[in-house]
Amino acid sequence: MKILSAEFVLSAGHVSECPDVEVPEIAMSGRSNVGKSSLLNAVLGRRALAKVSGTPGKTQRLNFFVVNERFHLVDLPGYGYAKASATARNQWAGMMQQYLRTRRQLVGVLQLVDSRHDPSREDREMIEWLSTERIPFCLVGTKADKIAPSKRSAAMRRITDSLELPPDQPVVATSSETGDGRSELLGWVGALLQEVEQD
């Protein structure tokens, strides 16, 4: 799939504020410091479409981007941000849970993990929930440029093994810096959308 156009749509502080349109949605989920905004910009080929901050936890709302006038990419609030207040963390978690549980337009999730480290408790809980709810997801290892190319496959295999994921689980190692994994990620998104549109 080629990215022909990508535009910011709106930022929702509550699920009731999400776009009222019948457009497939693919959400991006991950820890607050996993590099979601950077990867979103890299995948969409836009340098500053999503605001990148040096401060983890900057994304605190549901940010919608329309891509190719075909689907919405939804940047979810990052979880696990220790410096945020408990009230704020609970608010973000509640908003995410409501979105993931009730949003009928949601067709899949790009679940980001840091390819350099073992999955966190929050990562494990999120992936377990996606598996239980049978929501299609692609496990995306970020910051792969920090790992020697010869060791990337082993790093991702270590992560999938620790999560006890099935052999057919889609997995992509990516780098926002080099663009590695971009075509594979877009391939997964394109195939998912085609499958949804054929139903």
N, C-alpha and C positions, 0 to 999 in steps of 0.2 A: 504493500500500500504506500502511495506517495502522499505527502502532505502538500496540499495545494493552497489551503487557507487555514488560518487559526486566529481566533479573536476571543478576547475576554468578554464574557456575557454579564455575569453578576456575581456578587459575593453574598451568600445567605448566612444569617446568624441563627436561623431556625429552619427546619425542614419545610414549614409552611411558606417560606420565602423562595423555595426552589422554583426554577422555570416551569410554568404550566404548559408544557409542550410534550408531545409524544415522540421524543427523540431518544434513541438508545444512549445509555450512560455507562462509562467505564471509569471507576474510581481509582485514585492513587492513594494507597495507605502505607504508613510506616512510621517509625520513630521520628521524633522531632529533629534529630540530627542526621538523618539517613541520606539527605540530599534530594528530597522530592522535587522542590522547585527547580533546582539545577537540572535534574533529569527531564522534567517536563519541558523546560526550554530547549534542551538538547534534542529531545525526541521530536518536538514540533518545529525545530529549526528556527526558533526565534530567540534572540539573545536575551531579551528582557520582558517576555510576555508575562511570566510569573515572577513576582518580586523575590529576589534571593537576599537573605539577610545573614549576617554573621552571627546573629543571635538565634539559637534554636528555639522553636515554639512560636515563630512569628505568624505562621498560618493558624488562625484561630477561628476561621469560618469555612464554609463550604464554597470553594471558588470554582465557578463553571467557565469552561472554555469550549466554544463550538469549533469543531474541526471538520474541514471539507464540507461544511454545511450538511454533515451527515450524522455526526454524533457529538455528545458532550464528554469531555474529559473533566473529571471532578477531582480537584485537589482537596483531600480531607485534612483536617487538623492533625498535626503530628502528635503521637501519644508518647508517654514516658518522659515528659519534660519536667525534671525534678525541681527546677527553680520557679515554676509557676505555682500559684497558691492551690491548695487542695480544692477550693471552691471552683477555681477556673478549670482545673483538670477534670473535675466531675462534670462540669458544664460541657466541656468539649466531648468527653466520653459519652455523655447522654445524647448529644446532638448526633455524633457519629453512629451510635447504636440505632437511634431512631431512623436515620437515613438508610443505613444498611438493611434494616428490618422491614421498612415500610415503602421504600421507594421502588415502585413497580418498573420504572424505566431502567433500573440498574441491571446490566447484563453481565458484568464481569469486573474483576478487581486486579490491578497491578499491585501486588504485595511486595513492598521493598524491604530488603534487609541489607545490612552492611556486609559485603562479601568477605571482609577481613576478620569478622568476629562471629562467635557462636550466637544464635538467635537469643534475644532477651525473653524474659517471661511474658512480656506484652506481645512480642512477636508470636510466641507459641500459642498464646490464647487466641490471637486474631486468626492465625492459620487454622487452628483447631475449629474455630467457629465457622470459618468459610467452608471447611471440609464438611462439617456437620450439616450446614445449611445448603450444601451442594451448589454453592455459588462458584462459577468458573473463575479461576485465578491463575495468574502467571507469577511465579516467584522470581523476583528481580533482585539480583545481587548488585548493589551500587559500589562505586569507588574501586572498580576492578583494576584501574590503572595503577593502583597502589600495590598490586600483586604481580609478580613476574608472570608473563604469559604462560609459561610452562607449568605454573602451579594453580592457575585459575580453575581448571576443571576439577582438580582435587579439592579446592576450597569450597566450591559449590556442592560437590558430592558430600563433603563433610556436613554441610548445612542441611541438605535434604535427608541425609541419613539420621541426623540428630532429631529432625522433625518427623521422622518415620513416614515420609511421603512416598506414594507409589512410584514405580519406575517410569510411568507415563506422565508424571507431573511436568507441565511446561516450566522450564527454568532458563533464565537468560542472565548472563553476567554482563554488566554495562559500565560505561564510564562517561560521565558528562563532559569530561575534559577531552577525550579522544574520539568520542562517538561510537566506541565499541558497543556492540549489542543493539544498536538502534534499528538496523534492518530486521533483526530477529524479533524484536519487540513489536515493530509495526506489522510484521508478518502475523504474529499471534493476534493482534488487534483486528487486522483485516479479516482473518479467518473466522474469528468470533462474530464479527458484525455480519459477515456473509451467512453464517449459520443462523443467526437471529433473524435476518431479513428473509430467509427462506422458510422459516416456520410460519 
